[in-house]
Amino acid sequence: MASQNGQAKPKKSLIVNAFVEMCYGHQSPGLWRHPDDQSHRFTDIDHWVELAKLLEEAKFHGIFIADVLGGYDVYKKSLDPAVITGAQWPVNEPLSVIPAMAAATRSIGFGVTISTTYEQPYHLARRLATVDHLTKGRLGWNIVTSYLDSAARNMGRNEQAAHDDRYAQAEEYIKVMYKLFQSSWRDDAVQLDRRAGIYTAPELVRQINHKGKFFDVPGPAIVQPSPQRTPLLLQAGTSRAGKLFAAQHAEAIFVSAHAPQVCAGSIAEVRQLAREQFGRDPSKIKVLALVTPILGRTEEEAQAKLKDFRQYASHEGALALFGGWTGIDLDEYGDDEELRNVESNAVRSTVEGYARFAPANAKWTKHTVAEHVSIGGNGPIFIGTPAQVADGLEAWVREADVDGFNFAYALFPQSFKDIIELLLPELRKRGLFWDDYAVPAGTYRENFYGKADQRHPLDEHVASTYQWKAGVPASGHKIPE
C-alpha cells in the first residue's frame, strides 16, 4: 500500500474479534445440525468460559456479542421459519455471561450489543458500570437503535420508531450516559477514609439534572466510576444519521458487506465527518469488517469443508434472516422468478447488490439469495489456504481502509480453532497481528489503542469533555449540555 509521496504505508496491526451471539448458528443458520458444531451449548456457562480462554490464549482483542430483542418474522409473515431452523432464535441476554468469561481470563475484551431504544439510560449506565468494574475495565458497548418491528411490539409499541427518530433519541441517550459515567462523580470522589469514616466525599458527587426531549435524569450515577468510566464505544450504522453518530461517538465501527467496494465510500465519509465536524483524528476510529473464514491446509480441503457445510445450511433460516435485515419477504416471489426483474425497487436494488459481487450466478432467485446468505450471513466468506484468506483480508484493508475484522463462525468452536491454528500464524508472518496483548491485564481500551494508561476515552473524543477530573472543583467543571 503506497502513500501519496510514494512511500509504502506501514502495515496495520489488525484488530481481531470473535463475532458471536447467544444463540444457535448466528450468521450461518442450520449449521447447528452439523455433528461437529457445539453452538447448541449456548445456554451453558462453560461453553462461553471455554471460548474466552481459547481466544485469549490466541491473543484475540475481544469477543463481540451481537443481540436482537425480537424474532425474524418478516419472511412468510411468520416467526415459524426462524423458530424451526434456529435462525437467531432463541436468543439469550448477552451481558449476563461476561463476568464469568472475565473471571477466567485477564486481557481479552468483551463488546456487548445493547439498544438505546428500549431501556432507560440510568438503568443501563448502572449495569454497564457494574460489569466494567467486574471485568477490571474490559467492557465495550456496541450501541444500536434496534431494527426489528417484532422487538417494538414486545416492548409495548405498535411498530418501530422512524429511523432518524431512533437516532435522535440515541444522540440524547449517549449524552445522558456521558453525564452519568463521566460527570456525576469526580475521579477521586471515593475516599475510603477509614479513620474519618468517609467512604465518598459528598461534595465530589453531584446531580446531572438532565432534562431533554426523551429523558429526565437528575442523577447522580448510583455506581462509582469504573476503570474505563465509559466502556469502549462500538457502533454499526451506515445511514446518514448513523454516520454522523459514528463520526462523533464511535471508537470502533462495525461494517457488514459482501465486498470492500460496498462500504469503502461510507468508511471514508465517516472519517471525513469525524475530522471536519468533530475534530477527531480519523485514524483513531477503527473499522472492523464482518468476515467468515473457511480454512484448509490446501484449497481443496477448504472447498471440501464448504461443500460439507452446505449440506446443513438452512435456506429457510437464511430467508428469515434476510427478511429481518431488509424488511423484504421473498416468499412473495416464485421459486424460479428472477428477482432483478421484479417490480419492487427495494428487491431489485438489494439483490443487485448481492449479484454485483457474485458474478457466477447468472440468475438470482430467492433460493440463490438463500444460498448466498446461509453461510456467513451479511458478510463475505473467505475460502482457501491461510495465505489465500490473508490475501483477502489485506485486500479489504487496502480497498476499504478497515482496521480489523469480526470473525464469524460456521462451526462453533471449530471455526475459531481453524483461525487460531492456520490463519493467525500467517497474519503474524506478514506483520499484521501482534504476538501478545499490548497491555497484558489491561483494559479493553488500552489494548484496543495499544497504549497503557489509555483507560478513558481519548482527549479528542467528546466523552472526555464530560470527565470531572481529580482536583477540579465543581465550579471549575461545568457539565456539558
Secondary structure, DSSP 8 states (H G I E B T S, - for coil): -B-TTS-B------EEEEEEESSSSTTSTTGGGSTT--GGGGG-HHHHHHHHHHHHHTT-SEEEEE--SS----GGGSSHHHHHHTSS-S---SGGGHHHHHHT-SS-EEEEEEESSSS-HHHHHHHHHHHHHHTTS-EEEEEE----HHHHHHTT-SS---HHHHHHHHHHHHHHHHIIIIISB-TT-EEEETTTTEEE-GGGB----EE-SS-EE----SS---TTSS-EEEE---SHHHHHHHHHH-SEEEE--SSHHHHHHHHHHHHHHHHHHH---GGGSEEEEEEEEEE-SSHHHHHHHHHHHHTT--HHHHHHHHHHHH---GGGS-TT--GGGSS-HHHHHHHHHHHHT-TT-SS--HHHHHHHHHTTTTS-EEEE-HHHHHHHHHHHHHHH---EEEE--SSTTHHHHHIIIIIHHHHHHTT-S-SS-SSTT--HHHHHHT-TT--S--TTSGGGGG---TT--GGG-----
